[in-house]
Amino acid sequence: MKQKDLQRAEFWIATILYVISLIILISNTGDRRHPFEYYAFKNNGITFSYLYSYFLPKLFQYSIVYFSFLSINFLIIPALIKKQQSTINGILLFVLFIVMGLVISISKTYSSADLFSEYEDIQSAYNRFFFNGFATALWTVMSVSGYVLLKEFIFYLIEDGKKSENKNSQNQIKIDIGFGLAFWFVGLLLWVSANAQFEIILMWTLVILAGIGIIVYAIYLYLPQHYLKGKKFSHYFWQIVFASILSAIPICLIMLIMAPRGEWAAIVLCFHFPTQLIITLPLAWYIYKSRLANSNQIFNLKRDLGKSDASLSFLQSQINPHFLFNALNTLYGTALQEKAERTGEGIQKLGDMMRFMLHENVQDKISLTRDVDYLENYIALQKLRTSRSADIVIDTQIDEQLNNLQITPMLLIPFVENAFKHGISLQQPSHIKITLQTKENTLYFDVHNSIYIKPDNDPEKLKSGIGLQNVKQRLALLYPNKHELIIRESAKEFFIHLTIQL
């Protein structure tokens, strides 16, 4: 949910609750049955007025709480967080506290006038009313402010996770814990507003915090291993039961220390186990499965995008007009020298390469033999281009027994293209060595070449090809945990070693 959507929901929820409170207040005022306050006034011999002793005090109390929530939640605290006019907003928060304290205190002097008889003098009664009123105002300001701060912290974690390129589980853990604490805090406000006993509030806190811990343990520690090992749901169920039993030990100890009456430890266990098994257990399972499905979907989209991007980049960088122009010039010169025998062979290889890219390059997997054929055609064309220079040594050792293995197309050619692009100089001695062999279902591929900086007038200098970074990305997406790429570079030589489990 976006922050604006949450703010809109908060406004309407608060407004609806406020309106419902007013409707209940009006209906109670018009009811023939007397409210509780009526009998309290009557027992103390004080005249009860529905307007001044019931309706108006409640109306002012509900209204000041409602408008204070709107002011703190939407205006004052967000401005303080953003450091916008901090002094003015700090003063507004203090004034709001004073006004709220006065309204609640004065309202109580009318709605709780029956309590005056319990004090020695009227001044003591007023002191107690105003103390309670300002205490309620302080608690309200602190509670709403804490809620806003917690909410802003959660949105900060979410936005920080979105901005991070390498979003890891630590960011997500913080977000999950933040949402769990927000749920606990909202429940805490409800219990406090209902004047619940301290033991109930403590029990709520301990059970919810235990649930947060179990959810984090299940999602980030146990379930990844559970799915990896292919275990059944029953293993997960008993694991959560065991975690619930372990967490029950510190819960009982804390309950015995904070609430000495022994029955509270038994009561908290009666709520702890059903909560963890009925709510926490399926909730953690659902969250993990949903995230796993989303992760798989994103992975597949990235893989398809990586393949499409790599194929497009390859077509743009590899089969470009400059390359075709060089190839055709080479074939033309060869035809003049050798009566067109090698020219026909070169044209055939070029045609095979074009057909490969148009038809087989779009497939998810192809025969390793076909991919190597393309590789050899490319090397053969490059040898034609460099055949006039005796200082250029191109050595290829490609295994012919490829065991009918399948491979994603265009994974090997970028390394060879990179070697010819940066490792060949027509003016200086150059060398390229390409080795490819297979053993069972493992492919071993090595490219070793010299390095030369291209002159400024070379059209290829500004072209980066598909780049090693692109190849790394495709390997990570297509062969996760099934490949090893080693790259070494010195001032004059470049070496890559690639191993793939096909």
N, C-alpha and C positions, 0 to 999 in steps of 0.2 A: 504494500500500500504506500502511495506517495504521501509526502508530508501534508500537502494541501488537502488531499482526500481525508486524511486523519483529522485535520483541523475542522473540516466541514462536518465530519461525523461527530466530533466532540461537541461542536456548537449545538447541533440538533439534538443530541442525546441530553446535554445539560438543559436545553430549553424545554424539551419534552418532560423531563423530570420536574422541572420548575413549574410547568403548567399543571402537571398531574398533582403536584403538592398543593397548588392553589385550589384546584377543583375539589380535592379531598378536604381542604380546610373550609371551603365554602359549604360543602355538603355537610360537614360535621357541625358547622355553626347553625345550619337550618334544621338539623336533626332534632327530633323531640327528646331523644335520649341525651342525658347530660354527659359531658366529657369527664375524664378523671379529675381535671382541675376543679370542677364544680364542687365535688364532694370534699376535696382538700380544703377549699375555701369555707365550705359550710361547717365542717368539723371544727374550724378555728374561729367561727363566728364572724367571718368577713363576707361582705356582700360581693357576689360574683357577677361581673358584667361580661356578656359574650363579646361585646365589641372591644372593650379596653383590656379585659383580662385574658382573652383568648385569641380573637381574630387578628387584631392589629399587631400584638407582639409577635405572633407566629408569622404574619405577613412580612413584617420588617426583618425578622431573622432569616426567612427563606430568601428574601430579595437581596439582602446584603451578601449572603453566601453565594448566591447565583452570580451577581454582578462582580463580586471579588474574584470568583473563578475565571470569568471571562477576561477580566483585566489582567490578572496574573498570568494566565495561560497564553493569551494571544498578544499581549502588549508588553508588559513590564519585564518579565523574565527573558523572553526572546531578545528584547532590546539590550538587556544587561549582558546576555551571552555574546551578542554581536558587538558589545562595547559602543553602543549608540546612545549618546547623551546619558552616560552612566549616572552622573550626579542627579539629574532631574528624575530619572526613573527610580533611583534609590530613594529619593525624597517621596515620590509618589507611592512607593511600596510602604514606607513608614506611615504616611498619611492614611493610606488604605487600612493599615493595621489599627491605627488610632480610631478611625471612623467605625470600623467593624466592631472594635472593642466597646465603643460607646453605645452603638446601636444594640448590640447583644445585651450589654449590661443594663441599659435603660429598659429594654423589653422585658428582661427578667424581673425587674422591680414591679412590673405590672402582672406578668404571668405567674410569678411565684410569690405574690404578696402574702400568701398564707404562711410563709416561712419566717416572716418578721417576728412572730411571737416566740420563735426558738432562740432569739438572741437577747442579750442583756439590755441593749439599747439600740435605737434605730441606726446610729452611726456604724455600729459593728455589723449590722445587717447590710447596710449599703457597701461597706468595705468588702464584705464577703461576696456580694453580688457582682461588684465591679472587678474583684480579683478573678472570679470564675469567668466573667465575660471576656476579660482581656486574655485569660489563659486559653479560652476556646478560640478567640481570634488568632492568637499566636500559633496554636496548633493547626488551625485551618490554613494560615499563610504558609507555614512550614510544610504542611502536607502537600498542598497544591504546588508549591515551589519545587519540592522534591520530585513530585510526579513529572513536572515539566522538564527538570534537569535530566531525569532518567530517560524521558522520551527523546530529548535532544541528543543524549549520549548514544542511544540506540541508532538514531538516524545518522549520527556522525560515523559510527562503525560501519553502517551500510554504505554510506557514500565513500568512506575510505577504502572499503573493499572493492567498490566499483572502479575507483581511480587506480588501484594497484593493478599493474599488468600481470603480476604473478600472485594472484589471489590464492592464499594457502588456507589450510584448515584452521590456523590460529585466529585469523580474522573471523571466520565463521563461528568458531567457538565463542569468541567475545560477543558476537551478535546473539547467539542462542542464549548465553547466560544473561545478556541484557534483557531479552524478552522474558526470560524466566523471572528475573528480579522485578520487572515491570508488573507481571501477573501477581507476584507476591505482594508488591506494594499496593496495588489496587485493592486486593483482598484485605490487606491490613487497614486501609482507609475505611472500608466497609465495616470491618469488625469494630474499629474504634468509634465510628459514627453510631454504631448500634450499642455502644457502651458495654461491649463484651468483657468478660473476665480476663484477667491477665493470663491465666492458664490456657484459655482458648486461643488467645493471640499467640502465645508461645508455641502451642501445639500446631497452629497453622504455619508458623514460621519454620519449625523443624521439619514438618512433613513436606512442605513445598521445597525447601532447600535440599532435602534428601532426594526428592524427585528430580530436581535440576541436575544433581550430581549423577544420578543413575542414567538420565537421558544422555548426558555428555559422555559417560562411560560407554553406553551402548552404541551410540552413533559413531564415535571417533576411535574407540579401542576394540570393542568386541565384534560388532557387526561386519566391519571390513574383513576380519579374519574368518568370520562365520561364512560369508559368501565365498571367500577365496577357497576355503576347504570344502565347500558344498555341503555343509551340515544342515540338518532339518530344523524346523521351527521349534521342536521340543527342546533341543539343546539351548536355544535362545531363551525359552521360557524358564528353564531351570537355572540358567545363569542369572536372570533377573531376580528370581526367587532368592538365590544365594546372596546377591547384592543387597536385596531388601533386608535379609536377615542380618547381614553385617552392619548396614546403616542403622538398624534398630538398636544396636548396642549403645552407640554414643547418644542417640535420641533419648533412650531411657535414662541414661546417666545424667544428661542435662536436665531432663524433666524432674528427676529426683532431687537434684541440687536446687533448681529454681522454684519447684513446687513440691515441698516436702511431703505432702499428702500422697501416700503410695498409690492410691487408686488412679491418679492422673497418669502414671506410667503405663498402667493397663489400658486406660482410655486412649492414649496416644497410639498404642500398638493396634488397637481396634480400628483406628482410622488410617494408620500408616500402611499396613499390608494391603487392604483393599484399594487404597489410592494407587500404590505402586503397581499392583497387578492388573487392575481394571483400567486405569488411565495411563500411567507412565509407560507400561510395557507396550501396549498397542500404539501409543503415540510415537515412541522412539522408532518402532518398526516401520510405521507409515512414513515418518519423516525421512528415514534413511532410504527406503525404497523409492520414494518420490525423487529424492536428490540423485540417487543412482540412475534412475531412468532419465532424468534431465541431463546428467553428466554424459551418459551414453549417447543421447541425442545430440548434444553439443559436440562430442567427439566425432560422431559420424558426419556432422555438418562440416566440421573443420577438416576432416579427412577428405571429403568430397571437394571442399573449397581449395584445399591444398593441391589436390590432383589437377583440378581445373586451372588453378593459377599457374602451377608449374608447367602444364601443357601449353597454356597460352604464352607464358614467358619464354618457353623453349622455342615455340614457333616464331616469336618476335625476335629472339636473339640469335637463334641458330640458323634458321632458314630465312635469311634476310637478303635483300638485293645484293649487298656487297659480297656475301658468300657465293651466291649463285653466279655473280659476274666473274669472280675469281675462278670458280669451277669451270664455267663455260670457256673462259680464256685459256685455261689450262688444257681443256679437251681440244680446243681449236689448235693450239700450238702443237699438241701431241699428234693431231691428225696430219698436220703439215710435215712432221718429221717421220712418222711411222706408217704412212699409208692407211690410216684410220683403223688399224686393228685394236689398238688400245683405246681409241676414242669410243668405239662401240661398247667396249667393256666398261668404260667410265660412265657413259650415258646410261647403260643398263643398271649400274650400281646406284646412280643418282635417281633413276626411276624407282628402283626398289625402296630407296629411302623415303621418297615422296609417298609411295603407296603405303608404307609402314605407318607413316605419320597420319595419313588420312583415314586409315582403316583400323589398325591394331593399337595405335596410341591411345584411343578413347576407351579401351577395355580396362577392366579392373586388374585382371591377371592375364598374362600371355606366356607362351612357352619360352623358357630361358634361351633355347636355341634361336628363336626368332629375334629376341632382343640382342643376342650376340651377333647374329647376322647383320643387323643394322649397325652395330658397333664396328664390325669389320669393314662394312661398306664405307662408313665414314672415315676410318683409318686409311683405307685404300685410296679414297679421293684425296686425302691430305698428303699421302705419299706421292701421288701424281704431281701435286702442286709443288712439293719440295724436292722432287727427284733430281733436279739440275744441280743442287748443292750437295757436294760430297761431304761437307762438314756437318750435315744433319743426319743423325743416327736415330732411326725409329725401330725399336725392338719390341715385338709382340709375342707373347707366349700364352695362347688361349687354348684351354682344354677343350677337346672336341667331344669328350664323353660327358654330357651334361645331365644324364639320368632322368630325362623327361620332367625336369623341375619347372615350376611356375614362378613368375616374378612380376611385380608391378612394372609396367613399361617406363622407360626413360629415367631409371634410377642410376644407371652406370654412365651413360653418355655425358652428363655434365662434367664429370671428372676428366674424361678424355678431351672434351671440348676446352676445358680450362687449361689442360696441359698444352694443347696445340696453340691456344691463344696467347699464353704467357711464356711458353717454354721454347718457342721457335724463333730464331733470328736468321734471316737470309745472309747476314753479313758476318756472323760469328758462329763458332762451333756450338751445336745444340744437340740435346739428346732427350729422348722420351722412351721409357720402358713401361710396357703394360703387361701385367700378368693376371690371368683369370683361371681359376681351377675350382673344382667342386669335390667334396668328399662327403658321401652319403647325402644328407640334405643341407649341407653347409656350403655357402659360396665364399670364396676367398678372392678378393680383388685388390690389386696394388697398381698404383700409378706413380712413377718417379720421373720427374722432368727438371730440366734447367729452367732458370727464370731470367727473363729479359724485359726491361721497361720499353714499351713501344714508343716510337718517335711521335712527336706532336702532330705530324701530318698523317698519321695512320688513322683511318676512319674507325678502326676497332678500339682505339684507345679509350674513347668515351663510353663504349658499350660494356656493360658489366655482365652480360649473359644472364643465366638464371641464378648464378651465385651459389656458393657453398652453403650459405645460410638457408636458402630455399631447400636444398637437398637435405640438410639436417632436419628441417621441419617435416619434410615428407617422410623421412625415415622414422622420426619419432611418432608420427601419426599412423603410418602403415605397418611398421614393425616394432612396436613398443616392447622393450626388454628382449628383443630377438636380433639385435644388431649391435655392432661395435665399430665406431669410426675413429680412427687415429689420424691426426693431421700434424705433420712436422714441416717446418719451414726454416730455411737459413737464408743468407744473403744471396746465394746463387742456386739453390736447389729447393724443390718442393716435393713432398712425399705424402701420399695418403694410403691408408690400409683400411679396407672395409670388409667386415665379416657379417653375413646375413644368414639367419636360419630360415630357409625357404620351406 
